[in-house]
Amino acid sequence: MDLTLSDRHRALRADLREFIARHGHRSPPVGGGGGRKRPDQRVLDWQSLLIEHGFAARSVPTRYGGYGAEHDVLDAALITEAFNAAGISLGIQGQGIRMLVPTLLEVGNEEQRRRWIGPTIRGELHWAQGYSEPEAGSDLASLRTRAHVEDGNFVINGQKIWTSSAHYADMMFLLVRTEPDRPKHLGISYLLLPMATSGIEVRPLATMTGHATFNEVFFTDVRLPTDQIVLGRGDGWKVANVTLKHERMLLGDSSKLVHRLHRLRALLAETVVDGAPLLSRPVWRDRFLRLQGEVLAGKYHQMRLLSEASRDQDSGLGLLVVKYYGTTLAWRLATLAVDALGEAGLAYEPHDEVGEDSAATAWYADWMYDLGLIIGGGSSNIQKNIIAERGLGMPREPKPMGGA
């Protein structure tokens, strides 16, 4: 990966400095619009400004509402670096923008791209991911939610669980079994479903943060036109894996880790005990520097993956480790902050679904929420099995007697 800045890249860096100096005060708080609640008007205005200047949806074609620049890994790295250093928001980072949009660009048809991408990148449409079920989480291909065709519609019945943002989403990208007579991986279809459709019931699930960021979703004779399918019947597993590729990059996003590292350093420098900041004490400084090294390793690894993707190279094992590495490291960063805060966060009470009322409770909210991310999107133990078996070619984990 060549990180030498060309004249064009130097010009982009100058544009970023000018943009931040001129508009940085308009940024919503970092984390606002990140996917835990519906964005407010300030977040939407910021997103529109970022798209206009090419700092969001940069490589999404203009015909779909994006900026229309050629994909360039160093462009993305420079934008992320500049915004993180300035402590301003990178814009909306939810499931629709980070997972569905690249899926449609890769395998969607033209009508789907024109209909869904523009409103999604602008933050006008919000998406939930209908994958996990009570008995089909890690073994997703065992899902039981079914859809049969009747009078030109899919008729959907079943249940999803741990469905992030379903309580405010406009749409859901949904996996259902449409071909029950085919092998389980080949009998799944990938549908695009409006959440206002009759027959959908959403039941929020409160987590230990006190917020209901996850949900149960029940489908009873939900009718959806048969053209609201990505690729074709039975192709859902292929499409789902395209989305999962982008989900792992979202959950293990190195830009989140870099920003959290900056917050953590400021906290340790500002927290004074017995007349000295914690960052000046060897034990605390050592813990911080170890985490800093891991964050930088994650950052450069993700840049390598983006470089490979831009050349249509298969990253293999390199891609498999992102989710596991990123979510566990994010939690460990929050753990150091919680240790530093000590009793300051023990009176934690949930307020708003994104920001809390003090730095202490914000860190405690991150710490608790990140435990869920270690499990969600494929638990860490399952991720390690996938890395071992698919990435390293090790023998498959033995199944219990009578297991499939």
VMD Tcl script that draws the C-alpha trace (Angstrom):
set ca {
  {0.00 0.00 0.00}
  {1.55 3.30 -1.16}
  {0.72 6.08 1.29}
  {2.69 8.78 -0.54}
  {0.49 11.84 -1.00}
  {-0.04 12.95 -4.58}
  {-0.83 16.55 -5.51}
  {-4.52 15.59 -5.56}
  {-4.31 14.11 -2.07}
  {-2.52 17.19 -0.74}
  {-5.27 19.31 -2.27}
  {-7.87 17.14 -0.53}
  {-6.09 17.60 2.79}
  {-6.14 21.38 2.25}
  {-9.87 21.20 1.41}
  {-10.46 19.26 4.63}
  {-8.63 21.86 6.73}
  {-10.68 24.64 5.12}
  {-13.96 22.75 5.56}
  {-13.28 21.99 9.23}
  {-12.27 25.58 9.96}
  {-15.36 26.94 8.22}
  {-18.02 24.39 9.13}
  {-16.70 22.29 12.03}
  {-18.83 24.17 14.57}
  {-21.93 22.83 12.80}
  {-21.06 19.21 13.55}
  {-23.43 17.30 15.83}
  {-21.84 15.52 18.79}
  {-19.75 12.55 17.72}
  {-21.99 9.50 18.02}
  {-25.20 11.40 17.22}
  {-26.78 9.70 14.23}
  {-24.54 6.69 14.63}
  {-27.42 4.28 14.61}
  {-28.81 4.19 18.18}
  {-31.66 6.65 17.50}
  {-33.30 8.46 14.61}
  {-31.14 11.47 13.70}
  {-32.43 14.96 14.44}
  {-32.40 17.88 12.01}
  {-28.88 18.94 12.99}
  {-27.57 15.50 12.03}
  {-29.50 15.55 8.75}
  {-28.20 19.01 7.84}
  {-24.64 17.89 8.62}
  {-25.07 14.79 6.48}
  {-26.30 16.90 3.55}
  {-23.32 19.22 3.91}
  {-20.89 16.28 3.97}
  {-22.37 14.78 0.80}
  {-22.27 18.16 -0.94}
  {-18.55 18.48 -0.22}
  {-17.74 14.84 -0.92}
  {-16.94 13.84 2.66}
  {-19.85 11.37 2.88}
  {-21.17 9.04 0.16}
  {-18.01 10.08 -1.67}
  {-17.85 7.19 -4.12}
  {-21.61 6.69 -4.48}
  {-22.50 7.66 -8.10}
  {-24.25 10.99 -8.57}
  {-27.19 9.28 -10.28}
  {-27.98 7.68 -6.92}
  {-27.50 10.89 -4.93}
  {-23.84 10.54 -3.97}
  {-20.83 12.75 -4.66}
  {-19.62 10.61 -7.55}
  {-15.86 10.49 -6.92}
  {-13.75 7.52 -7.90}
  {-13.17 5.12 -5.03}
  {-9.79 5.86 -3.46}
  {-8.62 4.26 -0.23}
  {-6.35 7.15 0.66}
  {-9.16 9.68 0.18}
  {-11.22 7.80 2.75}
  {-8.27 7.57 5.14}
  {-7.53 11.30 4.89}
  {-11.16 12.26 5.52}
  {-11.43 9.95 8.52}
  {-8.10 11.11 9.95}
  {-8.96 14.80 9.62}
  {-12.43 14.48 11.14}
  {-11.21 12.34 14.04}
  {-8.37 14.75 14.79}
  {-10.85 17.64 14.84}
  {-13.33 15.68 16.98}
  {-16.21 16.18 14.53}
  {-18.78 13.75 13.20}
  {-18.16 11.61 10.12}
  {-21.90 11.67 9.47}
  {-24.54 8.96 9.68}
  {-22.94 5.53 10.01}
  {-25.94 3.24 10.44}
  {-26.90 -0.08 8.88}
  {-28.55 1.43 5.83}
  {-25.57 3.51 4.76}
  {-22.76 1.20 5.83}
  {-24.37 -2.16 4.97}
  {-27.33 -1.95 2.61}
  {-26.05 0.75 0.24}
  {-22.81 -1.09 -0.65}
  {-24.83 -4.31 -0.99}
  {-27.18 -2.72 -3.52}
  {-24.24 -1.17 -5.37}
  {-22.69 -4.63 -5.64}
  {-25.67 -6.92 -6.33}
  {-28.85 -4.80 -6.48}
  {-30.65 -3.94 -9.71}
  {-30.88 -0.45 -11.19}
  {-34.41 0.24 -9.96}
  {-33.46 -0.71 -6.40}
  {-30.38 1.50 -6.48}
  {-32.31 4.52 -7.76}
  {-35.18 4.00 -5.33}
  {-33.36 3.29 -2.09}
  {-29.79 4.64 -2.11}
  {-30.48 8.40 -2.29}
  {-32.96 8.61 0.62}
  {-30.76 6.27 2.66}
  {-27.50 8.21 2.34}
  {-29.34 11.46 3.12}
  {-30.69 9.97 6.34}
  {-34.31 10.13 5.22}
  {-34.75 6.34 5.30}
  {-33.55 4.16 8.16}
  {-33.04 0.43 7.92}
  {-33.14 -2.50 10.31}
  {-31.44 -5.83 9.63}
  {-33.76 -8.82 9.85}
  {-31.30 -11.70 10.24}
  {-31.15 -13.33 13.70}
  {-33.93 -15.52 15.08}
  {-34.42 -17.22 18.47}
  {-32.87 -20.47 17.17}
  {-30.88 -19.06 14.25}
  {-28.26 -16.60 15.43}
  {-24.80 -17.99 14.91}
  {-26.26 -20.68 12.63}
  {-28.09 -18.12 10.53}
  {-28.84 -20.53 7.68}
  {-31.22 -22.40 10.02}
  {-33.67 -19.48 10.02}
  {-37.36 -20.41 10.09}
  {-39.14 -17.21 9.03}
  {-40.91 -18.21 5.82}
  {-42.49 -16.58 2.82}
  {-44.68 -18.17 0.20}
  {-46.06 -16.50 -2.94}
  {-49.74 -15.70 -3.19}
  {-51.36 -13.36 -5.76}
  {-48.07 -11.70 -6.69}
  {-46.96 -11.14 -3.09}
  {-44.67 -12.83 -0.63}
  {-46.68 -13.72 2.48}
  {-44.27 -13.64 5.43}
  {-44.67 -15.39 8.79}
  {-42.10 -15.77 11.55}
  {-39.96 -13.91 14.07}
  {-36.68 -12.04 14.26}
  {-34.78 -11.05 17.41}
  {-31.94 -8.74 18.47}
  {-33.06 -6.46 15.64}
  {-31.24 -3.15 16.11}
  {-33.20 0.04 15.34}
  {-36.42 -1.78 14.34}
  {-38.36 0.47 16.75}
  {-37.72 3.52 14.55}
  {-36.68 2.07 11.18}
  {-38.62 2.79 7.99}
  {-37.40 -0.33 6.18}
  {-35.87 -3.74 6.86}
  {-33.56 -5.89 4.75}
  {-34.88 -9.30 5.65}
  {-33.86 -12.94 5.22}
  {-36.69 -15.43 4.81}
  {-36.98 -19.05 3.67}
  {-38.80 -19.13 0.33}
  {-37.60 -22.52 -0.97}
  {-38.22 -25.01 1.89}
  {-37.41 -28.03 -0.27}
  {-33.88 -26.86 -1.11}
  {-30.77 -27.22 1.12}
  {-30.91 -24.65 3.88}
  {-28.27 -22.25 2.44}
  {-29.97 -22.36 -0.97}
  {-33.54 -21.82 0.17}
  {-33.20 -18.24 1.51}
  {-34.24 -14.96 -0.12}
  {-33.28 -11.36 0.70}
  {-36.26 -8.96 0.80}
  {-36.68 -5.19 1.20}
  {-39.66 -4.63 3.50}
  {-41.40 -1.38 4.60}
  {-41.85 -1.46 8.38}
  {-45.28 0.17 8.10}
  {-46.63 -2.94 6.35}
  {-49.64 -4.50 8.04}
  {-48.87 -7.55 10.17}
  {-45.53 -6.39 11.63}
  {-45.22 -6.11 15.43}
  {-42.08 -4.66 17.06}
  {-41.39 -5.34 20.75}
  {-38.39 -3.42 22.18}
  {-35.86 -5.28 24.34}
  {-34.22 -3.18 27.06}
  {-30.50 -3.83 27.63}
  {-28.45 -3.18 30.76}
  {-27.83 0.36 29.47}
  {-31.50 1.02 30.19}
  {-32.18 1.66 26.50}
  {-34.17 -0.49 24.10}
  {-31.73 -0.57 21.18}
  {-32.68 -4.15 20.23}
  {-36.09 -5.56 19.40}
  {-38.15 -8.64 18.73}
  {-40.07 -8.43 15.46}
  {-43.05 -10.65 14.63}
  {-44.50 -11.17 11.14}
  {-48.07 -12.39 10.71}
  {-49.26 -12.78 7.10}
  {-47.19 -9.78 6.03}
  {-47.67 -9.16 2.30}
  {-44.82 -7.80 0.16}
  {-44.74 -7.52 -3.67}
  {-42.47 -10.18 -5.16}
  {-40.33 -7.59 -6.95}
  {-38.94 -6.42 -3.59}
  {-36.21 -9.06 -3.67}
  {-32.48 -8.62 -4.21}
  {-31.15 -10.95 -6.93}
  {-33.63 -13.85 -7.01}
  {-35.41 -16.51 -5.00}
  {-32.89 -18.72 -3.24}
  {-30.06 -16.19 -3.73}
  {-30.45 -14.69 -0.27}
  {-27.44 -16.42 1.26}
  {-25.18 -14.92 -1.40}
  {-26.62 -11.45 -0.83}
  {-26.51 -11.88 2.96}
  {-22.79 -12.59 2.86}
  {-22.19 -9.42 0.84}
  {-23.97 -7.51 3.61}
  {-22.14 -9.41 6.36}
  {-18.82 -8.41 4.81}
  {-19.77 -4.76 5.28}
  {-21.30 -5.42 8.71}
  {-17.99 -6.75 10.01}
  {-16.25 -3.62 8.73}
  {-18.92 -1.45 10.43}
  {-18.76 -3.23 13.79}
  {-14.95 -3.26 13.78}
  {-14.55 0.22 12.25}
  {-11.09 1.55 13.06}
  {-12.25 5.20 12.87}
  {-14.42 4.56 15.94}
  {-11.39 3.11 17.73}
  {-9.17 6.09 16.82}
  {-11.74 8.59 18.04}
  {-12.25 6.66 21.27}
  {-8.49 6.57 21.79}
  {-8.38 10.39 21.55}
  {-11.21 10.65 24.09}
  {-9.44 8.21 26.40}
  {-6.16 10.10 26.25}
  {-7.94 13.35 27.13}
  {-9.68 11.66 30.05}
  {-6.46 10.25 31.47}
  {-4.71 13.61 31.06}
  {-7.55 15.48 32.78}
  {-8.14 13.04 35.65}
  {-5.91 14.14 38.52}
  {-5.30 11.91 41.55}
  {-3.02 13.01 44.41}
  {-1.89 16.01 42.41}
  {-0.86 14.18 39.21}
  {-2.76 13.25 36.03}
  {-3.27 9.53 35.54}
  {-1.48 9.66 32.18}
  {1.74 10.66 33.98}
  {1.67 7.52 36.13}
  {3.57 4.52 34.71}
  {0.85 1.89 35.27}
  {-1.87 3.94 33.57}
  {0.45 5.17 30.81}
  {1.53 1.60 30.09}
  {-2.07 0.41 29.77}
  {-2.89 3.33 27.48}
  {0.16 2.83 25.24}
  {-0.58 -0.88 24.81}
  {-4.09 -0.04 23.65}
  {-2.78 2.74 21.42}
  {-0.52 0.26 19.65}
  {-3.45 -2.08 19.05}
  {-5.65 0.75 17.74}
  {-2.96 1.80 15.27}
  {-2.54 -1.82 14.17}
  {-6.30 -2.00 13.54}
  {-6.25 1.28 11.63}
  {-3.47 0.22 9.27}
  {-4.96 -3.25 8.85}
  {-8.26 -1.72 7.77}
  {-6.44 0.56 5.31}
  {-4.82 -2.55 3.83}
  {-8.23 -4.20 3.46}
  {-9.62 -1.12 1.72}
  {-6.64 -1.15 -0.65}
  {-7.28 -4.79 -1.48}
  {-10.98 -4.14 -1.99}
  {-10.22 -1.29 -4.39}
  {-8.21 -3.81 -6.49}
  {-10.97 -6.45 -6.23}
  {-8.67 -8.71 -4.23}
  {-10.02 -11.29 -1.79}
  {-8.77 -10.33 1.68}
  {-9.62 -13.75 3.12}
  {-8.44 -14.09 6.70}
  {-7.69 -10.37 6.90}
  {-11.36 -9.53 6.55}
  {-12.51 -12.23 8.97}
  {-10.61 -10.77 11.93}
  {-12.05 -7.22 11.72}
  {-15.26 -7.71 13.67}
  {-13.67 -9.76 16.45}
  {-10.68 -7.44 16.79}
  {-12.61 -4.18 16.62}
  {-15.44 -4.95 19.03}
  {-13.24 -6.49 21.71}
  {-10.74 -3.62 21.46}
  {-13.49 -0.99 21.68}
  {-14.72 -2.60 24.90}
  {-11.20 -2.71 26.35}
  {-10.76 1.02 25.62}
  {-14.01 1.73 27.46}
  {-12.85 -0.57 30.28}
  {-9.75 1.55 30.88}
  {-11.92 4.67 30.97}
  {-14.30 3.06 33.47}
  {-11.35 2.02 35.64}
  {-10.04 5.60 35.57}
  {-13.43 7.09 36.45}
  {-13.94 4.79 39.40}
  {-16.94 5.76 41.50}
  {-17.84 8.72 39.23}
  {-19.96 6.52 37.00}
  {-21.58 4.32 39.62}
  {-24.65 6.55 39.80}
  {-25.32 5.84 36.13}
  {-28.87 6.46 34.98}
  {-29.89 6.24 31.32}
  {-31.24 9.40 29.76}
  {-30.94 9.98 26.05}
  {-30.37 7.06 23.65}
  {-27.02 8.40 22.41}
  {-25.53 11.06 24.66}
  {-25.54 10.83 28.43}
  {-25.46 13.73 30.88}
  {-21.76 13.53 31.77}
  {-18.49 12.14 30.46}
  {-18.56 9.48 33.17}
  {-21.97 8.08 32.28}
  {-21.16 8.32 28.56}
  {-18.16 6.03 29.10}
  {-20.23 3.63 31.20}
  {-22.90 3.56 28.47}
  {-20.23 2.73 25.87}
  {-18.78 0.02 28.11}
  {-22.15 -1.70 28.53}
  {-23.25 -1.23 24.90}
  {-19.97 -2.67 23.58}
  {-20.51 -5.89 25.50}
  {-23.57 -6.36 23.30}
  {-21.57 -5.68 20.14}
  {-19.10 -8.41 21.13}
  {-22.05 -10.82 20.98}
  {-24.06 -9.23 18.15}
  {-23.18 -9.70 14.49}
  {-21.63 -13.06 15.33}
  {-20.30 -13.62 18.86}
  {-16.56 -13.55 19.50}
  {-16.41 -17.31 20.14}
  {-18.15 -17.98 16.82}
  {-15.88 -15.46 15.09}
  {-12.81 -17.28 16.41}
  {-14.17 -20.57 15.06}
  {-14.73 -18.96 11.65}
  {-11.21 -17.49 11.66}
  {-9.72 -20.85 12.62}
  {-11.72 -23.02 10.22}
  {-12.15 -20.80 7.17}
  {-9.13 -18.55 7.53}
  {-6.48 -20.88 8.91}
  {-7.80 -24.19 7.56}
  {-7.95 -25.84 10.98}
  {-10.26 -28.82 11.66}
  {-13.89 -27.98 12.24}
  {-15.13 -27.82 15.81}
  {-16.54 -31.21 16.91}
  {-20.33 -31.30 17.08}
  {-22.17 -32.79 20.07}
  {-23.71 -36.22 19.62}
  {-26.71 -35.91 17.31}
  {-25.74 -32.39 16.16}
  {-26.09 -31.32 12.56}
}
mol new
graphics top color blue
foreach p $ca { graphics top sphere $p radius 0.5 }
foreach p [lrange $ca 0 end-1] q [lrange $ca 1 end] { graphics top cylinder $p $q radius 0.2 }
display resetview
